[in-house]
């Protein structure tokens, strides 16, 4: 469980680092940008994304994102 919390913190940190601030105060980036930023240190990006979405920390279309197919999907860190 501790690992999941660490991974969530790393994901949110990555979004803050590479994302672009939106007019509503949220921060958005694409799945590809997050994938490339976190591939060396997040084992289960999809699991971490789903967990963050369930906790209403982020939002994105769909449930499972696949590299290539969903590269341009926006992932938004909610304000």
MODELLER restraints for C-alpha pairs under 7 A, 6 or more apart:
rsr = mdl.restraints
at = mdl.atoms
rsr.add(forms.Gaussian(group=physical.xy_distance, feature=features.Distance(at['CA:7:A'], at['CA:42:A']), mean=6.45, stdev=0.5))
rsr.add(forms.Gaussian(group=physical.xy_distance, feature=features.Distance(at['CA:7:A'], at['CA:48:A']), mean=6.56, stdev=0.5))
rsr.add(forms.Gaussian(group=physical.xy_distance, feature=features.Distance(at['CA:8:A'], at['CA:48:A']), mean=5.94, stdev=0.5))
rsr.add(forms.Gaussian(group=physical.xy_distance, feature=features.Distance(at['CA:8:A'], at['CA:52:A']), mean=6.69, stdev=0.5))
rsr.add(forms.Gaussian(group=physical.xy_distance, feature=features.Distance(at['CA:14:A'], at['CA:34:A']), mean=6.93, stdev=0.5))
rsr.add(forms.Gaussian(group=physical.xy_distance, feature=features.Distance(at['CA:14:A'], at['CA:37:A']), mean=6.85, stdev=0.5))
rsr.add(forms.Gaussian(group=physical.xy_distance, feature=features.Distance(at['CA:15:A'], at['CA:29:A']), mean=6.78, stdev=0.5))
rsr.add(forms.Gaussian(group=physical.xy_distance, feature=features.Distance(at['CA:15:A'], at['CA:34:A']), mean=6.89, stdev=0.5))
rsr.add(forms.Gaussian(group=physical.xy_distance, feature=features.Distance(at['CA:15:A'], at['CA:77:A']), mean=7.00, stdev=0.5))
rsr.add(forms.Gaussian(group=physical.xy_distance, feature=features.Distance(at['CA:16:A'], at['CA:27:A']), mean=6.93, stdev=0.5))
rsr.add(forms.Gaussian(group=physical.xy_distance, feature=features.Distance(at['CA:18:A'], at['CA:29:A']), mean=6.91, stdev=0.5))
rsr.add(forms.Gaussian(group=physical.xy_distance, feature=features.Distance(at['CA:19:A'], at['CA:27:A']), mean=5.50, stdev=0.5))
rsr.add(forms.Gaussian(group=physical.xy_distance, feature=features.Distance(at['CA:19:A'], at['CA:28:A']), mean=4.99, stdev=0.5))
rsr.add(forms.Gaussian(group=physical.xy_distance, feature=features.Distance(at['CA:19:A'], at['CA:29:A']), mean=4.66, stdev=0.5))
rsr.add(forms.Gaussian(group=physical.xy_distance, feature=features.Distance(at['CA:20:A'], at['CA:27:A']), mean=5.28, stdev=0.5))
rsr.add(forms.Gaussian(group=physical.xy_distance, feature=features.Distance(at['CA:20:A'], at['CA:28:A']), mean=5.39, stdev=0.5))
rsr.add(forms.Gaussian(group=physical.xy_distance, feature=features.Distance(at['CA:20:A'], at['CA:29:A']), mean=6.47, stdev=0.5))
rsr.add(forms.Gaussian(group=physical.xy_distance, feature=features.Distance(at['CA:21:A'], at['CA:27:A']), mean=4.42, stdev=0.5))
rsr.add(forms.Gaussian(group=physical.xy_distance, feature=features.Distance(at['CA:21:A'], at['CA:28:A']), mean=6.59, stdev=0.5))
rsr.add(forms.Gaussian(group=physical.xy_distance, feature=features.Distance(at['CA:25:A'], at['CA:79:A']), mean=5.67, stdev=0.5))
rsr.add(forms.Gaussian(group=physical.xy_distance, feature=features.Distance(at['CA:26:A'], at['CA:76:A']), mean=6.51, stdev=0.5))
rsr.add(forms.Gaussian(group=physical.xy_distance, feature=features.Distance(at['CA:26:A'], at['CA:77:A']), mean=5.65, stdev=0.5))
rsr.add(forms.Gaussian(group=physical.xy_distance, feature=features.Distance(at['CA:26:A'], at['CA:78:A']), mean=5.02, stdev=0.5))
rsr.add(forms.Gaussian(group=physical.xy_distance, feature=features.Distance(at['CA:26:A'], at['CA:79:A']), mean=4.82, stdev=0.5))
rsr.add(forms.Gaussian(group=physical.xy_distance, feature=features.Distance(at['CA:27:A'], at['CA:76:A']), mean=5.55, stdev=0.5))
rsr.add(forms.Gaussian(group=physical.xy_distance, feature=features.Distance(at['CA:27:A'], at['CA:77:A']), mean=5.08, stdev=0.5))
rsr.add(forms.Gaussian(group=physical.xy_distance, feature=features.Distance(at['CA:27:A'], at['CA:78:A']), mean=6.91, stdev=0.5))
rsr.add(forms.Gaussian(group=physical.xy_distance, feature=features.Distance(at['CA:28:A'], at['CA:74:A']), mean=6.38, stdev=0.5))
rsr.add(forms.Gaussian(group=physical.xy_distance, feature=features.Distance(at['CA:28:A'], at['CA:75:A']), mean=5.55, stdev=0.5))
rsr.add(forms.Gaussian(group=physical.xy_distance, feature=features.Distance(at['CA:28:A'], at['CA:76:A']), mean=4.24, stdev=0.5))
rsr.add(forms.Gaussian(group=physical.xy_distance, feature=features.Distance(at['CA:28:A'], at['CA:77:A']), mean=6.16, stdev=0.5))
rsr.add(forms.Gaussian(group=physical.xy_distance, feature=features.Distance(at['CA:29:A'], at['CA:74:A']), mean=5.62, stdev=0.5))
rsr.add(forms.Gaussian(group=physical.xy_distance, feature=features.Distance(at['CA:29:A'], at['CA:75:A']), mean=5.49, stdev=0.5))
rsr.add(forms.Gaussian(group=physical.xy_distance, feature=features.Distance(at['CA:29:A'], at['CA:76:A']), mean=6.57, stdev=0.5))
rsr.add(forms.Gaussian(group=physical.xy_distance, feature=features.Distance(at['CA:30:A'], at['CA:71:A']), mean=6.53, stdev=0.5))
rsr.add(forms.Gaussian(group=physical.xy_distance, feature=features.Distance(at['CA:30:A'], at['CA:72:A']), mean=5.36, stdev=0.5))
rsr.add(forms.Gaussian(group=physical.xy_distance, feature=features.Distance(at['CA:30:A'], at['CA:73:A']), mean=5.41, stdev=0.5))
rsr.add(forms.Gaussian(group=physical.xy_distance, feature=features.Distance(at['CA:30:A'], at['CA:74:A']), mean=4.50, stdev=0.5))
rsr.add(forms.Gaussian(group=physical.xy_distance, feature=features.Distance(at['CA:30:A'], at['CA:75:A']), mean=5.67, stdev=0.5))
rsr.add(forms.Gaussian(group=physical.xy_distance, feature=features.Distance(at['CA:31:A'], at['CA:70:A']), mean=6.75, stdev=0.5))
rsr.add(forms.Gaussian(group=physical.xy_distance, feature=features.Distance(at['CA:31:A'], at['CA:71:A']), mean=5.16, stdev=0.5))
rsr.add(forms.Gaussian(group=physical.xy_distance, feature=features.Distance(at['CA:31:A'], at['CA:72:A']), mean=6.19, stdev=0.5))
rsr.add(forms.Gaussian(group=physical.xy_distance, feature=features.Distance(at['CA:31:A'], at['CA:73:A']), mean=5.59, stdev=0.5))
rsr.add(forms.Gaussian(group=physical.xy_distance, feature=features.Distance(at['CA:31:A'], at['CA:74:A']), mean=6.34, stdev=0.5))
rsr.add(forms.Gaussian(group=physical.xy_distance, feature=features.Distance(at['CA:31:A'], at['CA:75:A']), mean=6.39, stdev=0.5))
rsr.add(forms.Gaussian(group=physical.xy_distance, feature=features.Distance(at['CA:32:A'], at['CA:67:A']), mean=6.89, stdev=0.5))
rsr.add(forms.Gaussian(group=physical.xy_distance, feature=features.Distance(at['CA:32:A'], at['CA:71:A']), mean=4.46, stdev=0.5))
rsr.add(forms.Gaussian(group=physical.xy_distance, feature=features.Distance(at['CA:32:A'], at['CA:72:A']), mean=6.58, stdev=0.5))
rsr.add(forms.Gaussian(group=physical.xy_distance, feature=features.Distance(at['CA:46:A'], at['CA:64:A']), mean=6.55, stdev=0.5))
rsr.add(forms.Gaussian(group=physical.xy_distance, feature=features.Distance(at['CA:46:A'], at['CA:65:A']), mean=6.73, stdev=0.5))
rsr.add(forms.Gaussian(group=physical.xy_distance, feature=features.Distance(at['CA:50:A'], at['CA:63:A']), mean=6.96, stdev=0.5))
rsr.add(forms.Gaussian(group=physical.xy_distance, feature=features.Distance(at['CA:52:A'], at['CA:58:A']), mean=5.81, stdev=0.5))
rsr.add(forms.Gaussian(group=physical.xy_distance, feature=features.Distance(at['CA:53:A'], at['CA:59:A']), mean=5.56, stdev=0.5))
rsr.add(forms.Gaussian(group=physical.xy_distance, feature=features.Distance(at['CA:57:A'], at['CA:77:A']), mean=6.10, stdev=0.5))
rsr.add(forms.Gaussian(group=physical.xy_distance, feature=features.Distance(at['CA:57:A'], at['CA:78:A']), mean=5.66, stdev=0.5))
rsr.add(forms.Gaussian(group=physical.xy_distance, feature=features.Distance(at['CA:58:A'], at['CA:75:A']), mean=6.76, stdev=0.5))
rsr.add(forms.Gaussian(group=physical.xy_distance, feature=features.Distance(at['CA:58:A'], at['CA:76:A']), mean=5.29, stdev=0.5))
rsr.add(forms.Gaussian(group=physical.xy_distance, feature=features.Distance(at['CA:58:A'], at['CA:77:A']), mean=4.41, stdev=0.5))
rsr.add(forms.Gaussian(group=physical.xy_distance, feature=features.Distance(at['CA:58:A'], at['CA:78:A']), mean=5.32, stdev=0.5))
rsr.add(forms.Gaussian(group=physical.xy_distance, feature=features.Distance(at['CA:59:A'], at['CA:75:A']), mean=5.83, stdev=0.5))
rsr.add(forms.Gaussian(group=physical.xy_distance, feature=features.Distance(at['CA:59:A'], at['CA:76:A']), mean=5.20, stdev=0.5))
rsr.add(forms.Gaussian(group=physical.xy_distance, feature=features.Distance(at['CA:59:A'], at['CA:77:A']), mean=6.71, stdev=0.5))
rsr.add(forms.Gaussian(group=physical.xy_distance, feature=features.Distance(at['CA:60:A'], at['CA:74:A']), mean=6.08, stdev=0.5))
rsr.add(forms.Gaussian(group=physical.xy_distance, feature=features.Distance(at['CA:60:A'], at['CA:75:A']), mean=4.87, stdev=0.5))
rsr.add(forms.Gaussian(group=physical.xy_distance, feature=features.Distance(at['CA:60:A'], at['CA:76:A']), mean=6.48, stdev=0.5))
